[in-house]
Amino acid sequence: MSEAARSHVDLREACVDEAMRIIRDVGIEGLSLREVARRLGVSHQAPYRHYPSRDHLLAEVVDRCFRGFDAFLAEVAATDDPRADLQTMGMRYLEFARTHPLEYRLMFGARLPDPGQHPKMMEKGCGAFDQLRGCLARVIDAPVEAPAVTLEAMFVWSTIHGLASIYETEAMAGLGIDGAVQRAVSEHVLQRIGDALPLK
């Protein structure tokens, strides 16, 4: 790769890295191409060579988050027990939310660019959701594209997302819930989700 080509790639990646730092430091509201350029010490026009607007850069950042999330969920191989696989996937989801809080909030708690204008942004988000649907299709013995599978996926996702949101706060401690009970919550909730799903 030529020096010019390497510089082109390096600046593109540097813009993404700096955008994440800005969001971490001051929040998504502080993200702008001008601020990225200022922090990188390049001309204020330089980021525009790669990202026509702030939304294009933010969409790239979110795409990277979803790619990491999708890969994180996919690290656990499927077994011949789909209900156990579903519980493992739920624990992976909660672990990602705990260990990657900024990425998690960007994916599920921020106002994102229009997916219609930035379709690549959601490709791996759709992939992660399809992992859940694929597992649930095996649990309830239905085609993955069946409406019932999507409805069950929304039930599972909304429940786990709610639990992840609670874990982001000190709400359980504030309610005086015993530490041992707090530690048992994840497994209990996931078990109850499994109990609520229809049997084959």
N, C-alpha and C positions, 0 to 999 in steps of 0.2 A: 504494500500500500504506500502510495506517495505521501510525502510530508503534508501536502495540501489536503489530500483525502483524509489523512489521519486527523488533521486539525478540524476538518469538517465534522467528522464523527465525534471527536473529543468535545467540541463545543455543544453538539446536540445532547450528548450524555451529561455534560456539565450543567446544562440548563435544567435537565430533569432533576439531577441531584440537588441543585441549588433551590429549585422550586420546593422540593421536600423540606429542605432546611428552613426556608421562609415560612412554610405552613406550620412547621414544628415550633418556630420561634414566635411568630406573631399571628398565626391563624390564616385561614384561607383568604380572608378579606385583604390581607397584606400582599397577596401574590399579584405581581404585575411583571410584564416583560422588562419594563424599565428598571424595576428593582432587581430582577435577575441580572441584568446587564451591569448595574452598579456594583453588585456584590462580586461579580466575576471579573470586574475590571476591564470590560470590553465596551465598545461603542454601543449606545442605546439601540442602534439598528441591528446589531449582530444577531441577537436571538431571532429576529424576524426572518432570517435566512432559513430557519428550520421550522418555526412556529408562527403562522400568520397572525395569531391573536393569542391572548391570555387563555381563552377557552381551548385552543388547540394544545397548548402546553399542559393545561390542567387535565385534559382528556388523556394525554400521554401518561401523565402521572397516575391517574386512576386506572388506566389499562395495566400499568406495571403492578399496581396493588392487586388487581384481580388476578393477574397471572401468578403472582406469588401465592394468593389464597387458593386458587385452583390446584396448583402444584402441591400445596401443603395438604389439602384434602386427599389428593390422589396418591400420596406416599404410602398409604395403608392398602395393602392388597386385599381384594375381595376374597371371602371364604365361602363355604357352602352353607353358611348360616346368615341369611340376610338381616335378621333382627339383630344379631350381634354386630354385624357390619354397620347397621344404622346407629347403634349405640357408640361404636368407635368413631363414626363420622361426627356424631354430635360432640363427643369429647374433643375431637380435633378442632371443630369449629370454635368451641369455648377456649381452647388453648391458643388458637390464632388470635382471637379477640384479646386475650390476656397478654400475649407476648408481642403483638403488633398493633398496639392501640391506635396509633396515628393512621395506619393503613386501614384499619377496621372502621374508624370514624369517617375517613374519606369515602370509603365504599358505601357505607350504609347510613351515614349521618350528615352528609354534606349536600349542598345544592350543587348538582353536577351539570356539566354542559349538556346540551340537547343531544340525546343519543341518535336522533335522526340525522344530525349534522356530523356526528362523530361515531359512526357505527362500530369502529374497531374497539372503542372504549369498553364496550360491554361484551365482547366476544368471550372472554374467559369468565366473566360473570355468568353468562349463559352456560358456559361449560361446567362451572361449579354447581349451578342449579340442576343441570342435567345429571351430574353425579348423584345428587340427592334423589332425583326422579328415578334414575336407573335402579338405585338401591330399593326404593319404595315399590317399584314395579315388581321386583322379586319378592318383596314382603307380602304384597296383597295379590300376587299372581295375576297381573293385568298388563296389557301393553303399555310401554313407557309413555306413549302419546295419549293415553286415555285421560279424559277430564278428571276421573277419580284420582289418578296418580298425582296430577297437578294440585288438586284440592288438598290431598294429604300432605304434599310437599309444602304447601303454604301453611298448613297447620303445624308441621314440624318446625319449619323455619321461623315462623312468628313466635313460637314458644321458646326455642333456643335463643333467638335474638333478644327476646325479653329478658331471659336469664342473663345473657351476656351484658345487657344494659344495667341490670341490677348489680352485677359484679363490678361494674365501673365505678360504683358509688360505695359509700359506707352505710348503705341503707340497712342491711341485715344487722350490723353491729349496733346501729342506732336504735333498732327495734329491740335490742337486748337478746337476740337469738344466740344461743350457745355456740361456741366455736366448733364443737364436734358436730352439731347439727348443720352448721354452715358448710363444713367439709363434706357432708353427706348429700347436700342439695343436688349437685350435678347428677350424680348417679341415680338419685331418686327420681328426678324430673325425667331423665332419659328412660328410666324403667317405666314410668307412668305413660310416656309417649308410646312406647312399645305396646303396653297393655291396651291403649286406646285404639290402636290400629286394627282393622279387621283381620281375622284369621283367614288363611287360604281355605 
